Amino acid sequence: MIAIACVLRVGATQAQDVPGIEICTAEKKMERRTSCLQSNVNFLQGTISRLVTDSGQKIDAANRRIEALETTVAELRKTVAELQEARKKQPQPPVKEGGKDNAKESGK
């Protein structure tokens, strides 16, 4: 008895209406065909609305990421410029010449 109830329940679950595009040309009565077409329109409008919202959110997230990256690049450029300036201001070690000049100076 339980097995029969489970089989009937599974059959009822499979018969549920799944939202999506239906083929409306199979309907003979005009009311049913109109209802089918309206169902298709509602489904498509809902799908488009979800896609518009999702793509808008993705674009906003991408724009925020771009702004963050631009800020990071500007900070890095500033840091590089500061490091280059600091390097230019450091005293350069004297250039050592050949051994003869150094020997004369140490002998004096």
Rosetta silent file (secondary structure, phi, psi, omega in degrees, C-alpha in Angstrom):
SEQUENCE: MIAIACVLRVGATQAQDVPGIEICTAEKKMERRTSCLQSNVNFLQGTISRLVTDSGQKIDAANRRIEALETTVAELRKTVAELQEARKKQPQPPVKEGGKDNAKESGK
SCORE:     score description
SCORE:     0.000 S_00000001
   1 L     0.000  -41.434  179.944    0.000    0.000    0.000 S_00000001
   2 H   -66.502  -38.325  179.940    2.848    2.398    0.877 S_00000001
   3 H   -62.485  -39.863  179.520    4.608    1.598   -2.392 S_00000001
   4 H   -65.859  -40.511  179.591    1.499    2.518   -4.375 S_00000001
   5 H   -64.141  -39.922  178.713    1.183    5.811   -2.487 S_00000001
   6 H   -64.838  -41.498  179.773    4.847    6.634   -3.221 S_00000001
   7 H   -65.041  -42.230  179.039    4.385    5.857   -6.920 S_00000001
   8 H   -65.459  -39.057 -179.763    1.278    8.035   -7.099 S_00000001
   9 H   -65.999  -41.142  178.899    3.056   10.858   -5.264 S_00000001
  10 H   -64.749  -40.958  178.242    6.039   10.729   -7.669 S_00000001
  11 H   -62.265  -38.578  178.659    3.657   10.826  -10.629 S_00000001
  12 H   -68.871  -35.771  179.188    1.939   13.894   -9.197 S_00000001
  13 H   -66.031  -39.142 -178.967    5.280   15.615   -8.675 S_00000001
  14 H   -70.247  -22.142 -177.032    6.285   15.076  -12.284 S_00000001
  15 L   -85.275   -0.658  179.845    3.014   16.601  -13.505 S_00000001
  16 L   -62.991  147.582  178.845    3.729   19.999  -11.916 S_00000001
  17 L   -79.650  120.706  178.917    3.799   22.946  -14.272 S_00000001
  18 L   -97.877  126.678 -178.908    7.372   24.131  -14.723 S_00000001
  19 L   -62.040  138.993  179.398    7.638   27.774  -15.778 S_00000001
  20 L   166.720 -173.444  179.803    9.054   28.179  -19.241 S_00000001
  21 L   -81.070  128.576  178.860    8.150   28.618  -22.878 S_00000001
  22 L  -109.474  153.644  175.936    5.244   26.492  -23.980 S_00000001
  23 L   -87.938  110.235 -172.413    4.235   25.584  -27.511 S_00000001
  24 H   -89.604  -11.244 -177.298    0.872   27.278  -27.848 S_00000001
  25 H   -70.827  -16.142 -179.902   -0.002   26.130  -31.368 S_00000001
  26 H   -76.265  -17.545 -178.893   -1.153   22.769  -29.995 S_00000001
  27 L   -76.457  133.883 -178.613   -4.077   24.433  -28.207 S_00000001
  28 L   -89.048  -39.772 -176.850   -7.345   24.276  -30.137 S_00000001
  29 L   -82.430  140.465 -177.268   -9.452   26.719  -28.098 S_00000001
  30 H   -63.733  -36.045 -179.883   -8.684   30.403  -28.453 S_00000001
  31 H   -64.010  -43.569  179.728   -8.946   31.025  -24.680 S_00000001
  32 H   -68.139  -37.691  178.748   -6.377   28.346  -23.912 S_00000001
  33 H   -66.404  -42.721  177.622   -4.080   29.567  -26.683 S_00000001
  34 H   -62.593  -42.606  178.476   -4.343   33.152  -25.402 S_00000001
  35 H   -63.351  -40.429  178.495   -3.653   31.978  -21.870 S_00000001
  36 H   -63.465  -45.671  179.087   -0.651   29.995  -23.084 S_00000001
  37 H   -63.751  -41.023  178.312    0.742   32.990  -24.963 S_00000001
  38 H   -63.585  -37.739  176.502    0.192   35.247  -21.935 S_00000001
  39 H   -62.279  -41.954  177.282    2.035   32.718  -19.798 S_00000001
  40 H   -63.002  -43.043  179.465    4.953   32.823  -22.254 S_00000001
  41 H   -62.345  -46.101  179.490    4.954   36.642  -22.185 S_00000001
  42 H   -60.634  -42.397  178.887    4.933   36.676  -18.366 S_00000001
  43 H   -62.167  -46.852 -178.936    7.782   34.173  -18.254 S_00000001
  44 H   -64.865  -40.476  178.022    9.872   36.170  -20.727 S_00000001
  45 H   -63.310  -42.160  177.860    9.205   39.467  -18.910 S_00000001
  46 H   -64.116  -41.181  178.796   10.232   37.897  -15.600 S_00000001
  47 H   -64.313  -44.231  179.519   13.367   36.427  -17.160 S_00000001
  48 H   -63.632  -42.080  178.963   14.321   39.753  -18.731 S_00000001
  49 H   -60.550  -44.622  178.700   13.750   41.574  -15.429 S_00000001
  50 H   -63.197  -42.830 -179.370   16.006   39.125  -13.575 S_00000001
  51 H   -65.935  -39.235  178.083   18.704   39.393  -16.242 S_00000001
  52 H   -63.477  -44.970  179.248   18.576   43.205  -16.197 S_00000001
  53 H   -63.409  -47.041 -179.594   18.912   43.232  -12.402 S_00000001
  54 H   -62.013  -45.905 -178.496   21.720   40.671  -12.419 S_00000001
  55 H   -67.578  -36.028  176.025   23.670   42.412  -15.169 S_00000001
  56 H   -61.782  -43.049  178.209   23.223   45.783  -13.446 S_00000001
  57 H   -64.757  -39.678  178.870   24.616   44.365  -10.223 S_00000001
  58 H   -66.441  -39.626  178.883   27.549   42.819  -12.083 S_00000001
  59 H   -65.796  -43.404  178.058   28.292   46.107  -13.857 S_00000001
  60 H   -60.944  -43.804  178.966   28.149   48.018  -10.558 S_00000001
  61 H   -63.684  -40.669  179.261   30.501   45.510   -8.921 S_00000001
  62 H   -65.383  -40.589  178.424   32.884   45.732  -11.886 S_00000001
  63 H   -64.210  -40.647  176.810   32.851   49.547  -11.734 S_00000001
  64 H   -63.290  -40.539  179.532   33.636   49.472   -8.005 S_00000001
  65 H   -65.537  -41.362  178.506   36.498   47.062   -8.677 S_00000001
  66 H   -62.133  -44.243  179.011   37.833   49.274  -11.471 S_00000001
  67 H   -61.787  -41.532  178.872   37.750   52.323   -9.188 S_00000001
  68 H   -64.173  -41.597  179.114   39.612   50.408   -6.480 S_00000001
  69 H   -67.019  -38.945  177.377   42.237   49.264   -8.981 S_00000001
  70 H   -63.371  -39.578  177.160   42.658   52.797  -10.349 S_00000001
  71 H   -63.556  -43.612  179.148   43.205   54.058   -6.800 S_00000001
  72 H   -62.297  -42.637  179.117   45.773   51.331   -6.177 S_00000001
  73 H   -63.178  -41.965  179.235   47.610   52.165   -9.415 S_00000001
  74 H   -63.021  -41.782  178.082   47.697   55.859   -8.495 S_00000001
  75 H   -64.339  -41.383  179.305   49.121   55.022   -5.049 S_00000001
  76 H   -65.841  -39.814  177.807   51.746   52.737   -6.585 S_00000001
  77 H   -62.825  -41.445  178.627   52.770   55.399   -9.103 S_00000001
  78 H   -63.033  -43.972  179.399   53.145   57.904   -6.275 S_00000001
  79 H   -62.604  -42.966  179.248   55.248   55.445   -4.270 S_00000001
  80 H   -62.912  -43.006  179.659   57.485   54.712   -7.273 S_00000001
  81 H   -62.828  -42.160  178.466   57.978   58.433   -7.904 S_00000001
  82 H   -63.331  -42.272  178.597   58.890   58.995   -4.234 S_00000001
  83 H   -64.885  -39.337  178.349   61.366   56.117   -4.319 S_00000001
  84 H   -65.972  -39.882  177.320   62.955   57.436   -7.498 S_00000001
  85 H   -65.045  -42.714  179.336   63.307   60.910   -5.953 S_00000001
  86 H   -63.570  -36.554  179.770   64.817   59.444   -2.791 S_00000001
  87 H   -67.879  -38.066  179.144   67.281   57.462   -4.881 S_00000001
  88 H   -67.157  -33.746 -177.174   68.345   60.585   -6.785 S_00000001
  89 H   -79.949  -17.189  179.386   68.937   62.469   -3.530 S_00000001
  90 L   -67.204  139.314  177.551   71.140   59.755   -2.005 S_00000001
  91 L   -68.286  137.911  179.715   74.845   60.570   -2.171 S_00000001
  92 L   -83.470  139.336  177.445   76.628   58.478   -4.720 S_00000001
  93 L   -64.518  143.860 -178.580   79.712   56.590   -3.496 S_00000001
  94 L   -64.108  147.199  179.515   82.937   58.087   -4.854 S_00000001
  95 L   -83.324  125.770  179.157   84.371   56.437   -7.914 S_00000001
  96 L   -83.857  133.543  179.406   87.722   54.792   -7.152 S_00000001
  97 L   -94.249 -170.243 -177.907   90.429   55.417   -9.674 S_00000001
  98 L   -59.800  169.237 -174.282   93.470   53.305  -10.488 S_00000001
  99 H   -67.244  -27.503 -176.016   95.931   52.054   -7.828 S_00000001
 100 H   -66.019  -45.445 -178.477   98.665   54.718   -8.376 S_00000001
 101 H   -64.636  -40.109  179.790   96.594   57.668   -7.195 S_00000001
 102 H   -66.428  -34.789  179.304   95.428   55.812   -4.109 S_00000001
 103 H   -69.684  -38.743  179.553   99.010   54.844   -3.219 S_00000001
 104 H   -65.552  -43.835 -178.058  100.242   58.443   -3.511 S_00000001
 105 H   -67.484  -37.855  179.457   97.471   59.764   -1.251 S_00000001
 106 H   -72.532  -24.567  179.272   98.033   57.131    1.408 S_00000001
 107 H   -80.147  -19.096 -176.868  101.786   57.812    1.358 S_00000001
 108 L   -74.686    0.000    0.000  101.462   61.518    2.040 S_00000001
